[in-house]
Amino acid sequence: MSDLQANELLPTFIGIGAPKTATTFLDQCLKEHPEIFMPLSKEPHFFGSAYHHGVNEYLRFFEGAERYNCRGEISTSYFHHPAAAGRIKDLIPNAKIILSVRNPVEQVYSLYWQSKRHNFYQSVENDINLTFSQALNKYPERLLEPARYHTHLKRWLELFPNEQVYILFYDDVKVDPKKALSGVYKFLGVSVDQGLANLQSSNRTVLGGIQPRNALIGKLYGFVYMVLNKYGFSLLKKSIGYKRTLWIKDRLRIRTILGAVFFRRGYPKISQQDKAKVLELFLAEIEGLEHLTGRDLSSWKSV
């Protein structure tokens, strides 16, 4: 593939996360905008864990995107990945960057419940019944690192100028999704009216969390996830490639089916003790983000 062809396929913007900050909602809304091309599969993770697959494999996610002036993808691992920002800067220096942030206490707790659903992404252990406190002790990097907004944003802003970075607050999406999306569409340079018209017709909303139906079913799901991850998806990636494996997972709706069988909507509220513990860990990060963005985040600092 020539450099010219590659430039016509490479994304013009990247959603970098963080996880559990309405990125799935954003991905769906951007997919429905007629002026924007988004890969069918969310989260290629190319600039993070899938970088070894090579640029040509990454470009396969953007086949058919030549006629779009606005092309992008969202991978929630990029924000806190130590190498992702530099890799994006090297390959797409003019890319627009969209960062989504949320009250870190809520975000960490929500990520805990999502990680339980994926058995903490383990293929050799069944940890699905870990309590929140136990999970924080065992998987601190996985659960806490994505919420270090000030630390990571400073690193991104060293590579990308402020005008190339848009910060979307989860609070704004919950209060007024149309207004929040209008800001994103303006940042990307696409029609606000067409984007909001599609939002109205699809009635998109921010997804809520889920929890195992009970401890025994949760343990069974953890075993099923281990088997699928170790003997299914990992082998498929090696035999048919990363993109095709993601495509098969999406088409078979495996996560949706397993979720309907093993899980139910909602999860318990975080305890005041756990809330205070997490807030103490992130208070300096919140204040640092306030300084970088000029946004009043006092509501995040209250137990």
Phi and psi in degrees as a GROMACS rama.xvg file:
@    title "Ramachandran Plot"
@    xaxis  label "Phi"
@    yaxis  label "Psi"
@TYPE xy
-73.8838  162.756  SER-2
-61.5569  -35.8089  ASP-3
-63.9854  -45.0631  LEU-4
-62.8655  -40.287  GLN-5
-63.261  -41.7119  ALA-6
-64.1837  -27.3985  ASN-7
-79.4548  -10.1831  GLU-8
-111.295  -30.4426  LEU-9
-57.795  144.486  LEU-10
-64.3003  150  PRO-11
-96.6067  -13.2193  THR-12
-146.589  154.776  PHE-13
-132.922  126.828  ILE-14
-89.1108  120.942  GLY-15
-104.381  7.22443  ILE-16
106.674  -156.321  GLY-17
-79.6029  166.269  ALA-18
-64.6951  151.234  PRO-19
63.0108  36.787  LYS-20
-127.523  33.1875  THR-21
74.5068  25.9895  ALA-22
-70.7835  -31.588  THR-23
-67.201  -42.2184  THR-24
-59.1819  -46.1045  PHE-25
-62.7969  -43.8426  LEU-26
-58.7952  -44.8307  ASP-27
-66.0721  -40.5922  GLN-28
-66.9553  -40.7199  CYS-29
-67.4867  -36.8112  LEU-30
-60.5879  -34.2746  LYS-31
-83.3693  -7.82313  GLU-32
-78.8752  126.784  HIS-33
-66.0057  -17.0297  PRO-34
-97.8789  0.969044  GLU-35
-118.923  136.382  ILE-36
-103.811  127.259  PHE-37
-129.116  140.661  MET-38
-58.9835  150.11  PRO-39
-60.7399  -39.2221  LEU-40
-91.5476  123.593  SER-41
-73.002  147.26  LYS-42
67.3152  68.956  GLU-43
-65.6004  -26.0042  PRO-44
58.7924  24.3458  HIS-45
-60.2596  -47.6854  PHE-46
-75.3927  -0.232104  PHE-47
-113.939  -107.931  GLY-48
-73.6039  -17.7139  SER-49
-102.698  14.1408  ALA-50
-61.5969  -30.2951  TYR-51
-68.1444  -13.529  HIS-52
-72.8053  -19.4977  HIS-53
92.8715  157.773  GLY-54
-63.4639  -39.8181  VAL-55
-60.4692  -38.201  ASN-56
-65.8669  -39.1118  GLU-57
-63.2293  -41.5084  TYR-58
-65.3859  -20.8566  LEU-59
-64.2035  -25.4544  ARG-60
-67.226  -18.9887  PHE-61
-112.075  20.3876  PHE-62
-61.6093  128.886  GLU-63
92.126  3.91354  GLY-64
-91.5953  1.90841  ALA-65
-57.3021  -34.8896  GLU-66
-84.9282  0.645608  ARG-67
-101.355  132.162  TYR-68
-82.6793  -17.4492  ASN-69
-119.937  111.94  CYS-70
-132.774  139.82  ARG-71
-161.925  175.308  GLY-72
-151.551  162.175  GLU-73
-126.681  124.57  ILE-74
-134.768  115.679  SER-75
-72.3363  -9.26924  THR-76
-83.0289  -15.859  SER-77
-64.9086  -40.4417  TYR-78
-55.8047  -46.1088  PHE-79
-99.7464  0.711555  HIS-80
-73.4983  129.87  HIS-81
-64.5071  -23.5059  PRO-82
-108.158  -12.1322  ALA-83
-60.839  -45.3201  ALA-84
-59.6608  -45.9369  ALA-85
-64.9652  -38.3106  GLY-86
-66.1145  -41.5628  ARG-87
-65.5114  -42.5806  ILE-88
-60.0366  -40.7247  LYS-89
-67.5953  -40.82  ASP-90
-88.8149  -39.5723  LEU-91
-133.627  72.8788  ILE-92
-60.9555  -25.123  PRO-93
-97.4266  9.27614  ASN-94
-61.622  139.929  ALA-95
-83.2504  140.545  LYS-96
-114.636  128.518  ILE-97
-114.317  118.977  ILE-98
-111.991  129.113  LEU-99
-105.25  134.275  SER-100
-130.591  158.02  VAL-101
-149.143  155.146  ARG-102
-42.6245  116.965  ASN-103
-60.9053  -28.7548  PRO-104
-64.0648  -47.9542  VAL-105
-64.0913  -40.7625  GLU-106
-66.3009  -45.826  GLN-107
-63.0972  -42.3817  VAL-108
-66.496  -41.2004  TYR-109
-66.4301  -39.0354  SER-110
-65.3416  -33.6475  LEU-111
-59.2932  -45.9382  TYR-112
-69.6413  -35.2039  TRP-113
-66.6531  -41.5043  GLN-114
-65.8089  -34.7706  SER-115
-58.5362  -43.3524  LYS-116
-59.4037  -32.5986  ARG-117
-100.674  20.4075  HIS-118
50.3902  38.5839  ASN-119
54.0923  28.5151  PHE-120
59.3805  30.7462  TYR-121
-94.9467  145.382  GLN-122
-111.766  -2.02739  SER-123
-126.588  -10.3283  VAL-124
-129.939  151.642  GLU-125
-109.933  92.0506  ASN-126
-108.712  16.8989  ASP-127
-63.9422  -22.0204  ILE-128
-96.3261  13.5296  ASN-129
-63.0408  137.968  LEU-130
-72.6534  168.682  THR-131
-58.7481  -46.8323  PHE-132
-63.3337  -42.1145  SER-133
-64.2931  -40.732  GLN-134
-66.2834  -38.6498  ALA-135
-61.5159  -37.2211  LEU-136
-73.6673  -35.072  ASN-137
-87.2358  -34.7408  LYS-138
-125.622  54.647  TYR-139
-62.7681  -38.6664  PRO-140
-67.905  -43.1938  GLU-141
-65.2371  -40.1088  ARG-142
-90.3245  -33.0481  LEU-143
-98.3558  -34.9632  LEU-144
-59.8393  -40.3656  GLU-145
-62.2608  -20.4087  PRO-146
-93.8525  4.49085  ALA-147
-83.0217  69.2403  ARG-148
-60.6105  -46.6828  TYR-149
-64.3745  -46.8498  HIS-150
-57.253  -50.2315  THR-151
-76.4643  -38.2794  HIS-152
-62.5361  -38.4585  LEU-153
-56.7116  -41.0086  LYS-154
-66.0205  -40.7931  ARG-155
-66.9847  -39.2608  TRP-156
-72.7769  -14.1539  LEU-157
-73.6784  -21.9557  GLU-158
-105.52  -33.1641  LEU-159
-118.787  130.122  PHE-160
-66.033  157.342  PRO-161
-52.7567  -38.0758  ASN-162
-69.2542  -13.1404  GLU-163
-95.9389  -0.342611  GLN-164
-120.124  127.832  VAL-165
-117.668  130.219  TYR-166
-108.128  119.014  ILE-167
-104.165  121.757  LEU-168
-92.5969  127.727  PHE-169
-54.4702  -38.3408  TYR-170
-56.3838  -41.319  ASP-171
-68.2123  -37.6258  ASP-172
-64.375  -42.3129  VAL-173
-66.1956  -39.6515  LYS-174
-75.628  -45.0912  VAL-175
-150.009  83.4474  ASP-176
-59.2722  -33.8738  PRO-177
-63.7014  -46.6243  LYS-178
-64.6838  -41.4763  LYS-179
-63.1033  -43.7002  ALA-180
-69.6496  -32.3441  LEU-181
-56.5153  -42.3628  SER-182
-62.4663  -39.5125  GLY-183
-65.7724  -45.8211  VAL-184
-62.337  -40.9437  TYR-185
-63.1  -42.4281  LYS-186
-59.9829  -38.7544  PHE-187
-82.899  -12.4884  LEU-188
78.1611  30.2709  GLY-189
-114.559  169.485  VAL-190
-65.2845  123.006  SER-191
-69.8704  -42.7683  VAL-192
-60.5666  -45.2416  ASP-193
-66.1116  -37.8602  GLN-194
-65.6531  -43.2847  GLY-195
-71.4831  -30.8792  LEU-196
-63.3521  -40.9137  ALA-197
-69.9259  -34.9038  ASN-198
-62.753  -40.7156  LEU-199
-63.5622  -43.1795  GLN-200
-73.4744  -31.2995  SER-201
-90.0259  -16.6666  SER-202
55.4727  44.1796  ASN-203
-66.6119  140.334  ARG-204
-136.861  161.669  THR-205
-71.7038  132.149  VAL-206
-71.1058  146.675  LEU-207
-94.2524  175.256  GLY-208
-88.8205  172.331  GLY-209
-137.946  163.354  ILE-210
-141.651  156.278  GLN-211
-57.9331  147.3  PRO-212
-62.896  -34.1239  ARG-213
-163.005  174.668  ASN-214
-62.6635  -41.1098  ALA-215
-65.67  -44.9704  LEU-216
-64.8776  -36.7826  ILE-217
-61.8116  -42.7216  GLY-218
-63.845  -40.923  LYS-219
-63.1306  -42.8004  LEU-220
-62.8905  -39.931  TYR-221
-57.4222  -39.4922  GLY-222
-67.0087  -45.0735  PHE-223
-59.777  -42.9326  VAL-224
-63.1879  -41.8124  TYR-225
-59.5399  -45.3068  MET-226
-63.5688  -47.2971  VAL-227
-61.7509  -41.7096  LEU-228
-70.0083  -42.8328  ASN-229
-79.5169  -41.6953  LYS-230
-108.742  -8.4092  TYR-231
-106.056  -77.5667  GLY-232
-65.9327  -38.0467  PHE-233
-63.4684  -41.5943  SER-234
-70.3473  -37.5258  LEU-235
-61.9929  -42.979  LEU-236
-57.7188  -40.0265  LYS-237
-71.3651  -31.9933  LYS-238
-92.1083  -38.1799  SER-239
-119.113  -2.79303  ILE-240
100.204  160.403  GLY-241
-68.2026  -46.7318  TYR-242
-64.435  -45.1511  LYS-243
-64.4967  -35.8699  ARG-244
-63.2679  -45.0198  THR-245
-61.6186  -39.3985  LEU-246
-62.7785  -44.0702  TRP-247
-63.3568  -43.587  ILE-248
-59.9535  -41.7357  LYS-249
-68.6908  -43.0863  ASP-250
-68.3361  -36.3889  ARG-251
-77.9778  -11.9733  LEU-252
52.8174  41.6026  ARG-253
-61.805  -45.5898  ILE-254
-62.6982  -40.6747  ARG-255
-63.4007  -44.8893  THR-256
-65.5995  -47.8498  ILE-257
-63.0299  -37.5069  LEU-258
-62.6018  -40.6891  GLY-259
-67.5458  -32.655  ALA-260
-79.5647  -44.3895  VAL-261
-101.062  -14.925  PHE-262
-125.446  163.913  PHE-263
-133.922  158.998  ARG-264
-67.4554  146.429  ARG-265
83.9121  163.936  GLY-266
-151.906  161.208  TYR-267
-61.4028  152.839  PRO-268
-67.7084  148.301  LYS-269
-66.541  140.84  ILE-270
-71.2868  155.631  SER-271
-61.4025  -35.359  GLN-272
-65.2388  -46.6916  GLN-273
-67.5993  -36.5873  ASP-274
-61.8806  -46.13  LYS-275
-63.8965  -37.6286  ALA-276
-63.6918  -45.8284  LYS-277
-70.2489  -40.9478  VAL-278
-59.8249  -39.6129  LEU-279
-60.7682  -36.5259  GLU-280
-68.4054  -28.6639  LEU-281
-114.138  4.44084  PHE-282
-58.4211  -44.6437  LEU-283
-65.4348  -35.5766  ALA-284
-66.0588  -41.1151  GLU-285
-62.6139  -46.4627  ILE-286
-65.5627  -34.6716  GLU-287
-66.1935  -39.0749  GLY-288
-67.0128  -38.1057  LEU-289
-56.7238  -43.6474  GLU-290
-65.9334  -41.036  HIS-291
-70.7677  -35.6464  LEU-292
-103.426  -18.6435  THR-293
74.1747  13.1863  GLY-294
-92.9434  135.02  ARG-295
-76.8838  113.897  ASP-296
-115.136  31.0039  LEU-297
-61.1006  -30.0859  SER-298
-66.4327  -21.874  SER-299
-79.0313  -17.1359  TRP-300
-97.8023  11.1752  LYS-301
-106.898  130.32  SER-302
